[in-house]
Amino acid sequence: MDGDVANIPEIVKIAEEFNLITYIDDAHGSGVMGAGAGTVKHFGLSGQVDLQIGTLSKAVGVVGGYVAGSQKLIDWLKVRARPFLFSTSLTPGAAAACLEAFRIMENEPEKIAKVWENGRYLSEGLAKLGFDTGKSDTPITPCIIGDENLTQRFSKRLIEEGVYAKSIVFPTVPLGTGRVRNMPTAAHTKEMLDVVLSIYEKVGRELGVI
Ligand SMILES: Cc1ncc(COP(=O)(O)O)c(C=O)c1O
């Protein structure tokens, strides 16, 4: 939720010890962690996690999802997974857009580096202004506001001022820990992020958050 990363090496160790299947939802990691290849690669654990799923809607920027695992598992899913069997497949246009996104990720690593740089810049800027940026290990940058109503008002004011950052409140997160979640991209410039920070400052002072 906040860009924090699970302790996958420990999970894999425990799974090995007790002969368990490991399954990772890397919706927020693919395209960002492990030079784009995901969180399993980030930890050098390729081949040691049984099943990885992810979305094609976040870093890839299209729609759909993927499952990666052994051939046996994929063959089984093809005949047993209801969402796969009873849904329309990706359109050719969406598939082509995904392939192009993968090509960009492989050939333009500077874009992935830029996401991380932007994440650091935004997070440091918000912290300097006095906001609580929680615990994120990735470019996802939460801004913890607390009270549910205040969080929603905060997000609404940000959107009115030109920053699209949605609120996340109970029951998605524990009561009293409402937050606004920011997702800088590789397309943001430093000038854009400075505008974001100045709007955060304005709204933060207006609503008494800082
Ligand atoms: C952890 C996680 N898994 C899966 C998904 C599903 O993504 P989508 O429905 O866009 O493919 C999301 C979306 O927010 C997510 O956060």
The ligand as a Gaussian input file, in Angstrom:
#p B3LYP/6-31G(d) Opt

LIG

0 1
 C       -1.370000      -5.493000      -5.235000
 C       -2.295000      -5.411000      -6.421000
 N       -2.520000      -6.536000      -7.133000
 C       -3.320000      -6.517000      -8.216000
 C       -3.938000      -5.367000      -8.623000
 C       -4.854000      -5.453000      -9.819000
 O       -4.537000      -4.591000     -10.810000
 P       -5.427000      -4.504000     -12.145000
 O       -6.832000      -4.815000     -11.799000
 O       -5.244000      -3.101000     -12.600000
 O       -4.833000      -5.474000     -13.091000
 C       -3.735000      -4.183000      -7.926000
 C       -4.383000      -2.916000      -8.328000
 O       -4.399000      -1.928000      -7.675000
 C       -2.880000      -4.211000      -6.785000
 O       -2.642000      -3.094000      -6.068000

